[in-house]
Amino acid sequence: MKAEGRTILRLILLCGCAVFACDIIYYFADHVCNGAFADWFTQHCMYEHTSIYQGEYMLVRELFWPGVKILLFRGMCAAAVFLTMIVFAAVHFYTKAREKRVVAEISREIQDYIRQEGKDQAVFSPKYEEILAQVSEMKSTMRHHEQILKEEMIRKNDLLTYLAHDLKTPLTSVIGYLSLLDEAPDMPEKQKEKYVNIALDKAQRLEKLINEFFDITRYNLQQVELEEESIDLSYMLIQMADEFYPLLNAHGNTISLQTEENITIHGDSVKLARVFNNILKNAIAYSYRETVIEVWTERKESEILICFRNRGKTIPARKLDSLFEKFFRLDEARTTNTGGAGLGLAIAKEIVALHGGTITADSENELTTFCVSLPAGES
């Protein structure tokens, strides 16, 4: 009711302004112009002629109706234009004021909705049902993202705590064994060799933990830029298999590589090599000893598939969906030597996405398969 009252008041004010404007025009024409309008009217809308009245000739002035009709027509046109301008101005200002009220009302209801839980219909007016649906979806998406960020931050903080604790153990061992070697220079060669091997192993473990720290701190701090070129995929995979021979041999695994020659893709060779290395490292780390790790390629219409399969414990479906999340470790035991910072597959996914491809994982019957799909290059 208040809004309707304000609208009526505005219309009354506009009508008053229109009457006032007409009075100003009349005053200007009749007084300021000092009778110029009357002279113009006499000249164009009246004519003189002589008439006999009671036997005498008289000069008579009468209206010249064609001129009067033109004047009336022009006046009506001017009045119509003037009224149109008034109506347009009234509608414009009314629309603007209504828009402000609606925006303010929606903004207030959105704020109330964001602050409240489970009261969607009570907060929003029925006329804003469509906006309610959109805001509800936005709110749900925001909460989902917030939850993901919270879980990611918790995993990151836990991982940093674990790594900080784990750094002490290998460092203490390295210092201890090196101190023994320094204090007993005449130590038997066999025992000396044993201590050196232990110190080296612990130092390598320490290096791995430090590298994980670097991965965590610099992730999201650098913008990934691709240096694209034509890549011989088959040659890259053969070279990777050769480079991983020591690690495969240490774990008792072998690699079976099946790829046709002259498979070409277009991309950043260094970053794609990192993708394949991360996947193969995981395949070795989580495979049973003395098993074969299969690597093969498939050419499809406009894409190339690169797949890695290892035999090991089946990954539960609930964990399979989280493999590519940042700071997610498949093995939650912090003392394990297999789990890294939980960034390898997350980084791999981003690199593959930058190349316009996808990466997927599947695990059943103790067989885990990772497949990378990349756009095919020219052969």
N, C-alpha and C positions, 0 to 999 in steps of 0.2 A: 504493500500500500504506500509506503514511503517513496519508493521508486516511481510509482505512478504519479504521486503528488508532485514530485520534482519535475517530471516530464511535462505535466500540465502547466506548471509555473514557467518553465522554459518557453513553451509555446505562447503563453500570454505575453511574456517579455518580448518575444520575437514579433508578435503582432503589434505591440506598442511601438517597437522600433520601426516597423514598416509605416505606421501612421505618422510617426514623427518625421521619417524620411520624406513622406509625401508632403507634409506641411512645409518642410524646408525647401522642397522643390517649388512649391507654390509661392512661397515668400520670395525666393530667388527670382522667379519668373516675373512676378507682379511688382515687386518693389526695387530689387537690386538692379534689374534690367531697365527700370524707369519707363515702363510702358512699352518696351520694345516688342513684347509678345502681342500686346493689343494692336500695335501698328501692323505687325506681321499678319495677324488674324484678319484685320480689316482689308489688307491688301490681297490676301490669297483666298479668303473664305467669304467675302462679301462683294457685292457689286452695286453700283449706283445707276439709277435711271430716273427719268422724269415722268411724273404722273399728274393727271388733271384731277384736282380736288376742289369741288365747289367752284368750278369755272376758272380755277387758277392752276398754273403749272407749279409743281413742287418736286424737289429732288428727294428721291426715296432710296434708302439703303435696305437691301434684302440679302439673306444668306445665299451664298453660292454653293448649292448642295453638292455638286461634284467635289469641290474643294473641302467641304466639311466632312464628306465621307472619307476622303483620303486622310484628313487630320485624325478622324476617329479611328480609322484603321491603324495608322501609325501609333496612336496613343494606346490602343489595345495591345499592339505588338510589344510596345515598350513596357506596358504593365505586365504582360505575360512573361517577358524576359525577367523583369524585376521580381515578380512573384516566384519564378523558377529558381532564381538565385537565392531568394530567401528560403524556399523549401529545401534546396540543395544544402545550403549552409546549416539549416536546422537538422536535416538528416545526418549530415557529416558529423556535427558536434554531438548529436545524440548517439550515433554509432560508436564514436570514439569513447564517449563516456561509458557506454554499455560494455564495450570491449575491456576497458580498464576495470570495471566492476567484476566482469566474468573472470578475467585473469587473476585479479586479487582473490576472488572466491576460490578458484581452482587452486591457486598457490597455497592458500590457507588450508584447504582440505588435503592437499598433497602432504603438507608439513604435518598435519594431524595424523594422516595415514602412516607416514614414515615413522612417527613416534609411537604409534600404537601397534599392538599385536593382535591379529585374528579378529579385527573389527572393521573389515572392509566396507560392508554394506552400511554400517552405522555411521561411518565417517563421511562417505561420499553420498551426494544427492543422487536420486534415481536418474536424473537427466544427464549425469556424467558417467553412465555405465561403460561406454566405450573407452573413455579416459581411464576409468578404474581398471579395466582389463589390461591396458597398456602399462599403467603404473605398476600393477601387480606383477606383471612379467618382468619389468625393469627391477623391481624390488627383489624378486626371487633371484634374478641373475646377479644382482649386486651381492646378495647374501651368499650365493654360491661362490662367487669370486673371493669374497672376504673369508669364507671358510677355507678355501683352497690356500689362500695366502697365509692364514693362521697356521694351518697344518704344515705348510712348507716352512714357515718360520720356526715352528716347534722342532721339525726334523733337522733344520739347519743348526739351531742352537744346541740340540742334543748331540748332533754330529761333531760340532766344534768342541763341545765339552769332552766327548769321548776321545777325539783326536788329541786334544791338549793333554789328557790323562795318559794316552797311549804313547805320546812322545817321550815321556819320562823313562819308560821301561827300556826301549832299545838304546837310548842315550846313556842310561846308567850302565847297561851291559857293555857298550862300546868302551866307555871310560874305564870300567872295571878290568876288562880283559887287556886293554892297552897298558893299564897301570901294572898288571902282573907281568907283561912282557918287558916293560921298562925296568921293573924291580929285579927281574931274574934274567939277565942277559945270557947266562949259561944254561938256560932251560933246554931240556932235550928237544931235538928237532921235531919229533912226532907230536909232543905236547904243544910246542910253539905253533906248529901248523894247525893244530886243532883250535887253539885260541884265536889265531888269525882268521880262520874260516868263520868262527862264531862271530867275531867282531865285524867281519865283512858282511855277514848275513844281517846282523842287527843294523849296521850302517845303511844297507840297502833298504831295509824296512823303514828306517828313519827318513831316508830320502823319499820314499813313497808317501809317507804321511805328510811330509812338507809339501810335496807336489799337490797333494789333495787340498792342503790349506790354500795354496795358490789358486787352484781351480775354483774353490768356493769364493775367495775374495775377489777374483777378477771376472767371474761369470756375470753378466749384465753390466759390466763396467766397460766393455769394449763393443764397438759396433762391428758386426761381422760384415765384411765386404768380400765379394767373390772376385777372384781373378780367373776368369773363364778361358778355357782353351779346349781343343779337341783332345780327347783322352782315349787311348787304346785300353779298353777295360780288361780284356783277356791278359794283356801283359802286366797290368797293375795287380791283378789277382795272383798271377804266377809269382811275381816279385814278393807280394805279401806273404804267400805260403812259404817261400824260401826264408824270409826274415823271421818268421815265427817258428822255424824248425827247432831252435834251442828250447823255447818254451814248451812246444809240443812234446819234444823228447823228454823233458824234465817231468812232465805230467803223464808220460806214457801214452800219449795220443798220436794219431796220425791224421793227415788231412787228405781228403779225396776231392780233387778239383775237376769239375766237368764244365768246360766252357768252349764255345766255338771260337775260331779265330776271327779277327777283323770285326769285333764288336766295338763300335765307337759311340761314345757319349760326349756331351758338351758340358763342361763344368769346371770347378776348381779342383785340380788334382790333389792338392795338399789336404784340403778339407774333406774331400770324399775319402781319401786314404785314412783320415782320422775316423770317419764313420765306420769303415770296414774293420779297422784295427780294434775299435771299441767293441764291436759285435763279436769279433773273433776272440778277443780276450775273455769276454764273458762266456763264450762257448767253451773255451778251455777251462776256465775257473770252475764252472758248474757242471762239467761233464764227468762221467765215470772214468776212472783210469782204464787204460788199455782199450779205449773205444775210438771209433773213427768219427771225425768231424767232416760232414759233407758240405761242400760249397759248390754251387752251380748257378748257371745263368740261363735265362729263358728270354727269347725275343718274341714280343707280341706286336700288335699292330703299330702302335706309336710309343711303346715303352719297353724298357729293358728291366727284367727282374733279376736281382742278385740275392740269392737265398743262402742262409747258413743254418745247418741243423746239427744238433748234438744230442747225445743220449745221456740223460741225467734225471734227477728227480723232477717229476711233473710240477710245473708252476701252478698253484691254485688260481682259479679264474679271478678271484677278488684281488689277487696281487698282479695278475697279468695286465689288468687295466691301468695299474699304477707304475708300470716299469719305466715309462717315459716321463714321469714326473720328476721335477728337480729334487735332489737330496733323498730320493727313495732308494733304499738298499734292500735287495731281495733277502739277504741274510741279515737278520736283525741283531745277531750276536756281535757286539762291538769288538770282540777280541779276534774275530775271524780275519784271516789274511786274504780272503777272496773279495770281500766287499770293499769298494772304493768310496769316494765321496758321494756317490749316487748322482753324478752329473754326466757320466759317459753317454748313456742312452738319451738323456734329455738334450744334450748338445748335438748328438747324432740326429735326433728328430728335427731340430731347428735347421741344421745344415741341409738335410734332405728337403725340407720345406722350402728353403731358399732356392733350391734347384728345381722347384716345381714338382717334386716327387712326394712319395709317402713311405712310411715305414710301419710295419705291422709285426705282431708276435703271436704265435700260437703254440700251445703246449698240451699234449695228451699222450697217454701211453708211454711216458718217460722219453718222449721225443719233443724237443723244443726247437721251433723254427722261426727265424727272423728273416723277413723279406723286405728288401728295399726296392721300390719302383721308381725309376728315373726316366725322363723323356729320352727317346732314342735319338742319337745323332746320325749324321750321314756316314754310311759305310764306305 
